[in-house]
Amino acid sequence: MADSDQRLRHLDIREGTPDDFQTLARIYREAFPEEDLLPLVRALLQDGSGVLSLVATVLSTVVGHVIFTSCRVTGQADKVALLGPLAVAPDWQRRGIGTALTHQGLDRLERASVSRVFVLGDPGYYSRAGFAPETHVTPPYPLPEEWRTGWQSLRLSETELEGALEVPAPWRRAALWLP
Ligand SMILES: CC(C)(COP(=O)(O)OP(=O)(O)OC[C@H]1O[C@@H](n2cnc3c(N)ncnc32)[C@H](O)[C@@H]1OP(=O)(O)O)[C@@H](O)C(=O)NCCC(=O)NCCS
């Protein structure tokens, strides 16, 4: 068994703190070498309100991170959330850490009575956690045709929702919703 697999027995997930930021900056640069998500991550964490930031640690080393942002659907009272970004350090990918972060976040949101979680991402990955194509709630910016199947959601309650997703300021940049 590889060393990293043995160390995975010590995988823990906790809420992020300001002290994690330097490590998160490195993880995002390594996991997304062609995309600078740090301004978004920084803005979400600085704003803080309505943001669930979870870090995955192995023996106290931060190896992954996910953010869930509280949002609204136009004209609806339901609490909903947007998943993203999600990143796992390259040396730690494909060991279930991204899945564990996603499930932990979904559990917490369900307990907080959030009814739906949206994501724009690879359906091949997010369908594994139960996400399915979203057609009744539109994303904040129109998506190019090739990204339409990437707009997905996961139901945490039976509530029907219809409208447009309203996102807080850090997410209101068209470039974040373009290929
Ligand atoms: C995508 C990412 C968050 C997944 O985290 P992870 O800890 O590596 O993922 P997990 O170990 O939980 O799941 C891995 C499984 O998902 C699959 N998987 C990973 N990325 C995938 C993708 N884009 N499409 C389909 N399947 C994918 C892997 O094949 C693997 O399955 P296998 O073990 O059966 O081969 C991580 O690889 C990462 O940070 N990648 C770079 C940044 C990125 O692309 N983030 C956007 C997510 S859409």
PDBQT file of the ligand as one rigid body, heavy atoms in Angstrom, charges set to zero:
ROOT
HETATM    1  C1  LIG A 201     -11.718  17.231  -9.768  1.00  0.00    +0.000 C 
HETATM    2  C2  LIG A 201     -11.149  17.036  -8.358  1.00  0.00    +0.000 C 
HETATM    3  C3  LIG A 201     -11.689  18.092  -7.420  1.00  0.00    +0.000 C 
HETATM    4  C4  LIG A 201     -11.587  15.650  -7.884  1.00  0.00    +0.000 C 
HETATM    5  O1  LIG A 201     -11.065  15.425  -6.590  1.00  0.00    +0.000 OA
HETATM    6  P1  LIG A 201     -10.430  14.016  -6.274  1.00  0.00    +0.000 P 
HETATM    7  O2  LIG A 201     -10.159  13.943  -4.828  1.00  0.00    +0.000 OA
HETATM    8  O3  LIG A 201      -9.291  13.797  -7.209  1.00  0.00    +0.000 OA
HETATM    9  O4  LIG A 201     -11.640  13.087  -6.701  1.00  0.00    +0.000 OA
HETATM   10  P2  LIG A 201     -12.120  11.747  -6.028  1.00  0.00    +0.000 P 
HETATM   11  O5  LIG A 201     -10.939  10.934  -5.610  1.00  0.00    +0.000 OA
HETATM   12  O6  LIG A 201     -13.137  12.043  -5.008  1.00  0.00    +0.000 OA
HETATM   13  O7  LIG A 201     -12.818  11.069  -7.232  1.00  0.00    +0.000 OA
HETATM   14  C5  LIG A 201     -11.987  10.623  -8.222  1.00  0.00    +0.000 C 
HETATM   15  C6  LIG A 201     -12.800   9.912  -9.218  1.00  0.00    +0.000 C 
HETATM   16  O8  LIG A 201     -13.476  10.870  -9.998  1.00  0.00    +0.000 OA
HETATM   17  C7  LIG A 201     -13.047  10.728 -11.318  1.00  0.00    +0.000 C 
HETATM   18  N1  LIG A 201     -12.854  12.059 -11.841  1.00  0.00    +0.000 N 
HETATM   19  C8  LIG A 201     -12.036  13.019 -11.430  1.00  0.00    +0.000 A 
HETATM   20  N2  LIG A 201     -12.199  14.116 -12.201  1.00  0.00    +0.000 NA
HETATM   21  C9  LIG A 201     -13.134  13.769 -13.104  1.00  0.00    +0.000 A 
HETATM   22  C10 LIG A 201     -13.721  14.426 -14.154  1.00  0.00    +0.000 A 
HETATM   23  N3  LIG A 201     -13.401  15.688 -14.456  1.00  0.00    +0.000 N 
HETATM   24  N4  LIG A 201     -14.660  13.771 -14.878  1.00  0.00    +0.000 NA
HETATM   25  C11 LIG A 201     -14.994  12.505 -14.577  1.00  0.00    +0.000 A 
HETATM   26  N5  LIG A 201     -14.460  11.823 -13.574  1.00  0.00    +0.000 NA
HETATM   27  C12 LIG A 201     -13.546  12.459 -12.857  1.00  0.00    +0.000 A 
HETATM   28  C13 LIG A 201     -11.759   9.991 -11.331  1.00  0.00    +0.000 C 
HETATM   29  O9  LIG A 201     -11.644   9.240 -12.508  1.00  0.00    +0.000 OA
HETATM   30  C14 LIG A 201     -11.890   9.125 -10.130  1.00  0.00    +0.000 C 
HETATM   31  O10 LIG A 201     -12.560   7.943 -10.444  1.00  0.00    +0.000 OA
HETATM   32  P3  LIG A 201     -11.830   6.549 -10.297  1.00  0.00    +0.000 P 
HETATM   33  O11 LIG A 201     -11.177   6.572  -8.950  1.00  0.00    +0.000 OA
HETATM   34  O12 LIG A 201     -12.943   5.586 -10.437  1.00  0.00    +0.000 OA
HETATM   35  O13 LIG A 201     -10.863   6.539 -11.410  1.00  0.00    +0.000 OA
HETATM   36  C15 LIG A 201      -9.607  17.078  -8.346  1.00  0.00    +0.000 C 
HETATM   37  O14 LIG A 201      -9.134  16.060  -9.183  1.00  0.00    +0.000 OA
HETATM   38  C16 LIG A 201      -9.060  18.403  -8.793  1.00  0.00    +0.000 C 
HETATM   39  O15 LIG A 201      -8.818  19.279  -7.967  1.00  0.00    +0.000 OA
HETATM   40  N6  LIG A 201      -8.820  18.549 -10.091  1.00  0.00    +0.000 N 
HETATM   41  C17 LIG A 201      -8.259  19.752 -10.648  1.00  0.00    +0.000 C 
HETATM   42  C18 LIG A 201      -9.186  20.898 -10.494  1.00  0.00    +0.000 C 
HETATM   43  C19 LIG A 201     -10.537  20.667 -11.147  1.00  0.00    +0.000 C 
HETATM   44  O16 LIG A 201     -10.639  20.233 -12.288  1.00  0.00    +0.000 OA
HETATM   45  N7  LIG A 201     -11.611  21.029 -10.415  1.00  0.00    +0.000 N 
HETATM   46  C20 LIG A 201     -12.926  21.091 -10.984  1.00  0.00    +0.000 C 
HETATM   47  C21 LIG A 201     -13.833  20.019 -10.575  1.00  0.00    +0.000 C 
HETATM   48  S1  LIG A 201     -15.098  19.898 -11.855  1.00  0.00    +0.000 SA
ENDROOT
TORSDOF 0
